[in-house]
Amino acid sequence: MVRRRLSVEEEALWTALTRSVRPIRAPVPMPSLRHAPLPVAPLPTPAKKRLTVPPPGPVAAPPQRAPAAMLDNGWERRIRSGAIIPEMSIDLHGHSLSAAHARLNHALSAALAQGARVLLVVTGKPPKAAASGGEARRGAIRGEIGHWLETSPYADRIASVRVAHPRHGGTGALYLILRRKK
């Protein structure tokens, strides 16, 4: 693109504009290089253009197993009827987000080490005043737990995440159905 020169009028306007602009915050000084930059070798000029096959890329890691939305009919029936009995449970409500996250990872680790299949995670329900306001709200822990489970080092060991039966806390608790050991 060909650049044109600014006229005297345009240059005066540009100068006035740049003087009126103030930075939002102080500029961050750039770190100085302690070493001289490495010299860049010029690329060799090819005599002829040839088509080359690019080398094969890195082998992709197998996709992580994600929790299933539905389990088989036996699991579904047991969850709906409340016949499921969690081997372990953890109560997270009343904790700060960081403490709840750490406790969840610790409980998952312990459940997997003991070979448990169902972990009950009590997140708590939002305050009654917020729930009766007409607008549905979630608690902070309940809002974050999905992300925590997805990014957990044990994410591939979770078969499904389901809302608990009312006898185990209903919407204030979750069942984590864990996969069997490989």
C-alpha positions in Angstrom: 0.0 0.0 0.0 1.4 3.4 -1.0 1.5 5.8 1.9 0.7 9.4 1.2 2.1 12.4 3.0 -0.2 14.4 5.4 -1.1 17.9 4.4 -0.1 20.7 6.7 -3.7 20.9 8.0 -3.9 17.2 8.6 -0.5 17.2 10.3 -1.6 20.0 12.7 -4.8 18.1 13.6 -2.9 14.9 14.2 -0.3 16.7 16.4 -3.1 18.3 18.4 -4.9 15.0 18.8 -1.8 13.1 20.0 -1.1 15.8 22.6 -4.6 15.6 24.0 -4.4 11.8 24.6 -3.4 10.6 28.0 -2.5 7.0 28.8 -5.0 5.0 31.0 -2.2 3.8 33.2 1.5 4.3 33.3 3.4 2.5 30.6 5.2 -0.6 31.7 8.9 -0.4 31.0 10.2 -3.2 28.8 13.0 -5.3 30.2 16.3 -4.7 28.7 18.1 -7.5 26.9 21.3 -8.5 28.7 22.6 -10.4 25.7 23.0 -9.3 22.2 20.3 -10.8 19.9 21.3 -13.9 18.0 22.3 -13.4 14.4 19.8 -14.6 11.9 21.2 -16.7 9.1 19.9 -15.9 5.7 17.7 -18.5 4.0 19.3 -20.3 1.1 17.8 -19.5 -2.2 16.4 -22.5 -3.9 17.5 -23.2 -7.4 14.2 -24.9 -8.4 10.9 -25.0 -6.6 10.0 -28.6 -5.7 7.0 -29.9 -4.0 7.9 -31.5 -0.7 5.7 -33.6 1.5 5.7 -32.1 5.0 6.8 -34.4 7.8 4.0 -36.1 9.7 2.7 -34.0 12.6 2.8 -35.0 16.2 0.5 -37.9 17.1 -2.6 -36.6 18.8 -3.3 -37.7 22.3 -6.4 -39.9 22.6 -9.5 -37.9 23.5 -10.3 -37.6 27.1 -13.3 -39.5 28.2 -16.1 -37.1 29.2 -18.8 -37.8 31.7 -21.9 -39.3 30.0 -25.2 -37.5 30.0 -27.1 -40.9 30.4 -26.0 -44.1 32.0 -27.4 -47.6 31.3 -31.0 -48.3 32.4 -30.0 -50.0 35.7 -28.1 -46.9 36.9 -30.8 -44.6 35.7 -33.5 -46.5 37.5 -31.5 -46.6 40.7 -30.8 -42.8 40.6 -34.4 -41.9 39.9 -35.8 -44.2 42.7 -33.2 -43.1 45.2 -31.9 -46.7 45.6 -28.4 -45.6 44.9 -26.2 -45.6 48.0 -23.1 -43.4 47.9 -19.9 -45.1 49.3 -18.5 -41.7 50.2 -19.8 -38.2 50.6 -18.3 -34.7 51.0 -20.0 -31.5 52.2 -18.6 -28.4 50.5 -21.2 -25.7 51.4 -20.0 -23.1 53.8 -16.4 -23.3 52.5 -14.6 -20.7 50.3 -14.2 -21.5 46.7 -10.5 -22.3 47.0 -11.1 -24.5 50.1 -14.0 -26.3 48.4 -12.0 -26.9 45.3 -9.1 -28.4 47.3 -11.5 -30.6 49.3 -13.2 -31.8 46.2 -9.9 -32.9 44.6 -8.9 -34.6 47.9 -12.2 -36.4 48.1 -12.0 -37.6 44.5 -8.5 -38.9 45.2 -9.6 -40.8 48.3 -12.7 -42.2 46.6 -10.6 -43.5 43.6 -8.0 -44.9 46.0 -10.7 -46.8 47.9 -12.4 -48.1 44.7 -15.7 -46.2 45.4 -18.2 -46.0 42.6 -20.5 -43.2 43.8 -19.3 -40.1 45.6 -22.0 -37.7 47.0 -20.9 -34.1 46.7 -23.1 -31.7 48.8 -22.8 -28.2 47.3 -25.7 -26.6 49.1 -28.7 -24.7 47.8 -28.9 -20.9 47.2 -30.3 -18.9 50.1 -34.1 -19.0 50.4 -34.4 -15.3 50.0 -32.7 -15.5 46.6 -34.7 -18.5 45.5 -38.1 -16.9 46.3 -37.2 -13.7 44.4 -38.6 -15.3 41.2 -35.1 -15.5 39.6 -33.4 -18.9 39.7 -29.9 -18.6 41.2 -27.1 -21.0 41.9 -24.6 -21.0 44.7 -21.0 -20.1 43.9 -19.7 -23.6 44.5 -22.4 -25.1 42.4 -21.6 -22.7 39.6 -17.9 -23.6 39.6 -18.1 -27.4 40.3 -18.6 -28.3 36.6 -15.4 -26.5 35.6 -13.5 -28.0 38.5 -14.5 -31.5 37.5 -13.6 -30.9 33.8 -10.2 -29.6 34.7 -9.5 -32.1 37.5 -6.6 -34.5 37.1 -9.3 -37.2 37.7 -11.7 -36.0 34.9 -11.2 -39.2 32.8 -12.2 -41.3 35.8 -15.7 -39.7 36.2 -18.3 -41.6 34.3 -21.2 -39.3 35.0 -22.4 -36.3 37.1 -26.0 -36.4 38.2 -28.3 -34.4 40.5 -28.9 -36.3 43.7 -32.2 -37.8 44.8 -34.1 -35.7 47.3 -33.2 -38.0 50.2 -29.5 -37.2 49.5 -29.9 -33.5 49.1 -31.8 -33.1 45.8 -30.7 -30.0 43.8 -28.2 -29.1 46.5 -26.1 -32.3 45.9 -24.5 -34.2 43.1 -23.7 -37.9 42.5 -20.3 -38.4 40.9 -20.4 -41.9 39.3 -16.8 -43.0 39.0 -15.4 -45.4 36.5 -14.0 -48.8 37.5 -10.2 -49.1 37.6 -8.8 -50.0 34.2 
